[in-house]
């Protein structure tokens, strides 16, 4: 059994982020401060996702439980491919609502950050596909960890959160353009 503490997991994520940024800075020989600030927001967002997805349980003493990897318990994987099969299997309605709302809210920032960071993600379907892809990666990363479940419901709810985030992004962008006077809403006949 391999035990990965929360600190170790976050340190690995931070190390990967810093290594990639240094490589880009060395290649480009310049630093775009606005872009780096947005990338730092994305990194912090991913760190929050790692915290809530891979280290969700709290002990009575307030410490975060480590992530456990059991090589001899990988098969069969905990996998739910049928949508909404276990959606209502919670001990209380509050826990069910917290799971659904939490999965949606966790991905709202991705719908805002993707179009800010990547010029090619400028349309609803592109941002939705990117949110789906990020959620799919996270769900697949849970497969080797016996205490986590890869679930279609999470994929659906995360993607919905990304869609909502993109709607927020578009609304803020339109409002900003309206304030500058650069945007006019077409009149209806």
Secondary structure as GFF3:
##gff-version 3
##sequence-region A 1 189
A	DSSP	beta_strand	2	4	.	.	.	ID=ss1
A	DSSP	alpha_helix	6	28	.	.	.	ID=ss2
A	DSSP	alpha_helix	33	54	.	.	.	ID=ss3
A	DSSP	beta_strand	67	69	.	.	.	ID=ss4
A	DSSP	three_ten_helix	71	73	.	.	.	ID=ss5
A	DSSP	beta_strand	79	80	.	.	.	ID=ss6
A	DSSP	alpha_helix	93	117	.	.	.	ID=ss7
A	DSSP	alpha_helix	124	141	.	.	.	ID=ss8
A	DSSP	beta_strand	150	151	.	.	.	ID=ss9
A	DSSP	alpha_helix	152	180	.	.	.	ID=ss10
###
